[in-house]
């Protein structure tokens, strides 16, 4: 485990916070999509969190984690009060991400809730390194104020760098032009670029299972579907 410091905590949604860790030269190398175990030293067992920042940020000594507003790193209370404290971080682990052997095939990322964290890392890394790859993001949240990184993702979409579709599962207070409903085969099919595409799916277990079945129904190769729960 490596000790790093919490540099900054920002409000991402009412229920989540984006924590920026200052790891300096101790920042671990990782692949976009991987996770770490992280916790306050001596307080509780470390908790797994997907890394939300791209590998290039680690080379600058920075790691970003999307965590619950209450109870992050195994301790009660709002994590915003923990700026400056040390956090223990493990070596990165996990196989989620874009398989290197697929080359520059179109990439369709489908996120549910906080499952956007590793997908954001993948998108940023891909935009930095493979700007010609076709990128599509389908993102589902319970309500309009629960879309994490929405300003950033919308800016990429406005610049034509990604295709970005949002859907909310609760209708109350929703903007009239925003789609309401769960991610289904019809929504995915409306943006599906073809059977050669690679899809990354991350979110709650039931979401992942349903979306994977929908992608398979579109004729996707099961070996080009990568899931994380």
N, C-alpha and C positions, 0 to 999 in steps of 0.2 A: 504493500500500500504506500502511496505517495501523499505527502501532506501539501495541500494547496490552500490558497486564501480566497475567500469570497470577495471579489472586487466590487460587484454591483448586483443589485436585485431590482428587476423592473416588473411591473404588473403587466401580464400578458392577457389574462382574462380575469373575471371575478374569482375564479377558482384555481388559477395557476400563476406561477411566477417564472420568469426567465432568470436563471442564476448564471452570472459570469464569473468563472474561476480563474484566478491569476496563478498559472502554474509555472511561469518562467521557463527556464531551461529544463524543468522536470516534466513538462507537458508530454504525454505519451503519444507516439505515432499510432495512427489508427486508420481504418478504412471507413468511408462514409457509410453510415448505417449501423455501426457498432455501438455498444453500450459499455458502461462502467458500473461498478459497485461504488457507492459513495455514502459516507456517514460522518457525523461528528465524532471525533476521537473519544473513546471511553464512554459514550452516551448510549448507543444502541448498535445493533447489528447493521452493517451497511445495507443499502437498498439499491436495486438495479435501476438505472436511468439511461435512456438512450441519449447519445451525444447529439445535440441539435445544431452544432456548428460544423463547418467543413474541416477536413484535415489541414488546410492552409492556415486556419486560425490557430491550431495547435503549434504550428511552426513559429507563430508569433507569441506563443506562451499563453494562449487563451483557450478555455473550454467553456461551452455553454450547455446548460442542462435545463430542461423544462420540468418543473417540479410542482407538487401541490402547494398552494398558498399556506395551508395548515398541515403540519406534520412532516415537512420535508426532512430528509436525512435522519429520520427516526426520532425526531424531537417535536413535542407539541409547540404551538405558537406559530405566528406568521414568520416565515423565513426572512422577510424584509428586515427584521431586526438583527439579523446575523451578519451583516456586512462587516468584514474584517476578521471574522472567525476562521479558523482552520477547518478544513474538511479532508478526510482520508479518501483517496480515490484509487481504485484498483487498476490493473492493466486492462485495456479494452478487450472485449470479447464479443462473439456473435458472428453469424454468417449472413445477416440481412444486408442487402445492397445489390448493386448491379453486377451480375456475373461478367467478369472481364472477357471471357471467351466469346461473348455474343457480339462484340464490336459495337458499332454505332446504330443498332436497330432502334426503332422508335420506343420510347419509354413512357408507360402509363402508370402514374403513381396514384393510389387510392388510399386515402387516410380517413380514419374515424376518430374524432376527438383529439386526445393528446398523441395519438399515433402519428400526427404530423411531425413530431420531433425528429426521428431518424430520416424521414422522407425529406424534410427541409435540408438536412445535412447532405443528402444525396443530390437534391436539386442544385444547391449552391456549388457543390463540388463539380457537378456536370456542367453547369454554366461557366465555371472557371476553366475547365479543361477540355470540354467537348462542345463548343458553342454551336456546332452544326447539327447536333442530335435533336430530333423531334421530341419535345417534352410536353406531356399533358398531366395535369393534376385534377383529380376529382376529390373534393374534400367535404365531409359530412360532419356537422356539429348539431348539438341539441338546440341551440339558439344563436341568434345573430351575434351576440357579444361573446361567443365562445370560439370564434375562429381565431386561432393563434397565428401570428405573423401575417395577418391579412393585408396590412398596408404594403408590406414588402412583396408579398405574392401578387397583389393587384398591380403593383408597379412593374413587375416583370411581365405580367400579362399585357398591360398597356403598351409596353415597349415591344411587344411581339415576340418575347423570348420564351414564353410558355403559354399553353392554353390552360385556363383556370376556370373550373366549374365548382360552384358551391351549392350545397343543399342543406336545409335545416329539417330536423325531425319534429320540431314543435312550431305550430303556426302562429301562436299568439305574438303580436308585436312585430311580425316579420315584414320586411319591405315587400311591396307588391310585386316587384320584378324578380325577387329571389325565389328559386325553386323550393318547394316544401315537399318533403318525403324522404324515404330512405334510399340509399344507393341501390339500384337494381339493374337488371340486364338492359332495360331500355335506356337508362341514363348512360351506362358505360358504352353501349352500342352506338350511341349518338356521337361519340368521339373516338371510337376504337379505330386505330389506323391499319389494322390488318393482322393476319395470323402470325406474322413474323415478329410482332411486338413483344417486348418484355414488360411484365407488370409487377409492381411492388405494392403489397397490400399490408397495411399496419393499422391496428386498432383493437378494440375488444374482441374476445374470442368468437362470439357469435357473429359479429360484423365481418371478421376475416373469413369465417366459414361460408357465409352467405355470398360475399363478394367473390370469393374464389370460385364458387359454383357458377356464378353469373359469367365470369370471365371464361371459364371452360366451355360454357354453353355457346359462347361466341366463336368457338373453334380454336382457342388458344392452345398452344403446346404446354402441357403441364410442367415441363422442364423450364419453361420461361416465365413461371409464376413463382415469385419469392414472397413468403409471408412472414410476418412477425406479430406476436400478440403481446 
